[in-house]
Amino acid sequence: MWRQQKMKLDRTLLGAVAVVGLALFAIGGSGFALAQDSGLPMSGENEESISPGDVGLSEEDAVGIATTEANGTVEEVELESEGGTPAYEIELVSADGSETEVTVHADDGTVLDFETEDEYENETEDEYVAPGDVSLSEEDAVGIATAETNGTVEEVELESEGGTPAYEIELVSADGSETEVTVHADDGTVLEFETEDE
C-alpha cells in the first residue's frame, strides 16, 4: 500500500517537473524570439557608407569643379557624408607644393568649403591691420568675394591671421545661408571659402 502511494507521488512529481520544464522552455523560446525581433542594431549596422551610385554628381564632375576653383594636381578624392550631406573632398597640390582642399556637394555641385594650406591657418590670435598697410582695398576684396558667391555682404573684417593680412567677408544669400570668403589682402587670392550648410 505504502509502495503504491509512493509510486503515485513519484508520478505526480514527475508530471509537475515536466510541466515546469515545458513552461521554462516556452518562456526561453519566447525570450529568444523577442531578442531576435527586438530590432536592436548589430555592431556596425548604423554605419552609413556612400557609393558614387548614391549621389547625383560623378567623381569626374566634382574634380572638374574643384580644378576650376584651384590650380594643381589632384592627389586624393574622398566621398563622405559630412553631417548628413554627401560631399567630395578633393585635395590638390600646386606646382609650388601648396595644398588646397575643395569640398563639393555630391548632389548639386555646390562648393561647400575651399581651404588652402597657408601660414595664416596656424594662427594663435588675430591682429589688427590698417587698410593703408595692404595693397587690396576693401571694395576690391568684396568684389572678389561676390564673384565667388551670390549674397548680400553682412560684414567685412581686415585682420592679420598668423602673419597673413586677409579680408574676411561674410555674405548671406536669399535663402538665408551664410558664406565666409577669406581674401588675401595683398594679392587677392581666395584663401578660404566656407558655406554654412544645414
QUIGISUL-V964543 format. One record per pair of residues at least 24 apart in sequence whose C-alpha atoms are under 10 Angstrom apart, sorted by the first residue. I is the first residue (numbers start at 1). GAP is how many residues later the second one is. D is the distance in whole Angstrom. If there is no record, write none. Layout:
((I,GAP,D) (I,GAP,D))
//
This chain:
((48,32,9) (48,33,8) (48,36,10) (49,30,9) (49,31,8) (49,32,8) (50,29,7) (50,30,6) (50,31,7) (50,36,8) (50,37,10) (51,28,8) (51,29,9) (51,35,10) (52,27,8) (52,36,10) (52,54,9) (54,32,9) (54,52,9) (54,53,9) (55,24,10) (55,31,7) (55,32,9) (55,50,9) (55,51,6) (55,52,5) (55,53,9) (56,30,10) (56,49,9) (56,50,6) (56,51,4) (56,52,7) (56,53,9) (57,29,10) (57,30,9) (57,31,9) (57,47,9) (57,48,8) (57,49,5) (57,50,5) (57,51,7) (57,52,7) (58,30,9) (58,48,8) (58,49,9) (58,51,10) (59,29,8) (59,31,9) (59,45,10) (59,47,8) (61,43,10) (61,45,9) (61,48,8) (62,25,9) (62,26,7) (62,27,9) (62,28,8) (62,40,9) (62,41,9) (62,42,6) (62,43,8) (62,44,7) (62,45,10) (62,46,10) (62,47,7) (62,48,9) (62,49,9) (63,25,9) (63,26,9) (63,27,7) (63,28,9) (63,29,10) (63,39,9) (63,40,10) (63,41,9) (65,25,10) (65,37,9) (65,38,10) (65,39,8) (65,44,7) (65,45,9) (65,46,8) (66,24,7) (66,25,9) (66,26,9) (66,34,10) (66,35,8) (66,36,6) (66,37,8) (66,38,7) (66,43,10) (66,45,8) (66,48,9) (67,24,10) (67,25,8) (67,35,9) (69,31,10) (69,33,8) (69,42,9) (69,45,8) (69,79,9) (69,121,9) (70,24,8) (70,29,10) (70,30,7) (70,31,9) (70,32,8) (70,44,9) (70,45,10) (70,46,9) (70,120,9) (71,24,9) (71,28,10) (71,29,9) (72,24,9) (72,25,9) (72,26,9) (72,27,8) (72,28,8) (73,26,9) (73,27,10) (74,25,10) (74,26,10) (74,27,10) (75,24,9) (75,25,10) (75,26,10) (76,25,9) (77,24,10) (77,25,10) (77,26,10) (78,25,9) (79,24,10) (79,25,9) (79,26,10) (79,27,8) (80,25,10) (80,26,9) (81,24,10) (81,25,9) (82,115,10) (83,114,9) (83,115,8) (84,114,9) (85,112,8) (85,113,8) (87,24,9) (87,25,8) (88,24,10) (89,24,9) (89,25,10) (90,24,10) (91,24,10) (91,25,10) (92,24,9) (93,24,10) (100,91,9) (100,92,9) (101,91,10) (102,90,9) (102,91,9) (102,92,10) (103,90,10) (103,91,9) (110,85,9) (111,37,10) (111,38,10) (111,82,8) (111,83,8) (111,84,8) (112,67,9) (112,81,8) (112,82,6) (112,83,5) (112,84,8) (112,85,8) (113,66,9) (113,67,9) (113,68,10) (113,79,7) (113,80,5) (113,81,4) (113,82,6) (113,83,9) (113,84,10) (114,67,9) (114,68,10) (114,76,9) (114,77,8) (114,78,5) (114,79,5) (114,80,6) (114,81,9) (115,67,9) (115,75,9) (115,76,6) (115,77,5) (115,78,7) (115,79,8) (116,73,10) (116,74,8) (116,75,6) (116,76,6) (116,77,9) (117,74,8) (117,75,9) (118,43,10) (118,44,9) (118,46,9) (118,73,8) (118,74,10) (119,42,8) (119,43,6) (119,44,7) (119,45,7) (120,40,8) (120,41,5) (120,42,4) (120,43,6) (120,44,6) (120,45,8) (120,46,9) (120,71,9) (121,40,7) (121,41,7) (121,42,10) (121,43,9) (121,70,10) (121,71,10) (122,39,8) (122,40,6) (122,41,10) (123,37,9) (123,38,6) (123,39,4) (123,40,8) (123,41,9) (124,37,8) (124,38,7) (125,34,10) (125,35,9) (125,36,7) (125,37,7) (125,38,10) (126,32,10) (126,33,6) (126,34,6) (126,35,5) (126,36,7) (126,37,9) (126,38,10) (126,39,10) (127,31,9) (127,32,6) (127,33,5) (127,34,7) (127,35,8) (127,36,8) (127,37,10) (127,38,9) (128,29,9) (128,30,7) (128,31,5) (128,32,6) (128,33,9) (128,37,9) (129,28,9) (129,29,6) (129,30,5) (129,31,6) (129,32,10) (129,35,10) (129,36,7) (129,37,9) (129,38,10) (129,56,10) (130,28,8) (130,29,8) (130,30,10) (130,35,10) (131,27,7) (131,28,10) (131,34,10) (131,54,9) (133,32,9) (133,52,9) (133,53,9) (134,24,9) (134,31,7) (134,32,9) (134,50,9) (134,51,6) (134,52,6) (134,53,9) (135,30,10) (135,49,10) (135,50,6) (135,51,5) (135,52,7) (135,53,9) (136,29,10) (136,30,9) (136,31,9) (136,47,9) (136,48,8) (136,49,5) (136,50,5) (136,51,7) (136,52,7) (137,30,9) (137,48,8) (137,49,9) (137,51,10) (138,29,8) (138,31,9) (138,45,10) (138,47,8) (140,43,10) (140,45,9) (140,48,8) (141,25,9) (141,26,7) (141,27,9) (141,28,8) (141,40,9) (141,41,9) (141,42,6) (141,43,8) (141,44,7) (141,45,10) (141,46,10) (141,47,7) (141,48,9) (141,49,9) (142,25,9) (142,26,9) (142,27,7) (142,28,9) (142,29,10) (142,39,9) (142,40,10) (142,41,9) (144,25,10) (144,37,9) (144,38,10) (144,39,8) (144,44,7) (144,45,9) (144,46,8) (145,24,7) (145,25,9) (145,26,9) (145,34,10) (145,35,9) (145,36,6) (145,37,8) (145,38,7) (145,43,10) (145,45,8) (145,48,9) (146,24,10) (146,25,8) (146,35,9) (148,31,10) (148,33,8) (148,42,9) (148,45,8) (149,24,9) (149,30,8) (149,31,10) (149,32,9) (149,44,9) (149,46,10) (150,24,9) (150,29,9) (151,24,9) (151,25,9) (151,26,9) (151,27,8) (151,28,8) (152,26,9) (152,27,10) (153,25,10) (153,26,10) (153,27,10) (154,24,9) (154,25,10) (154,26,10) (155,25,9) (156,24,10) (156,25,10) (156,26,10) (157,25,9) (158,24,10) (158,25,9) (158,26,10) (158,27,8) (159,25,10) (159,26,9) (160,24,10) (160,25,9) (166,24,9) (166,25,8) (167,24,10) (168,24,9) (168,25,10) (169,24,10) (170,24,10) (170,25,10) (171,24,9) (172,24,10))
//
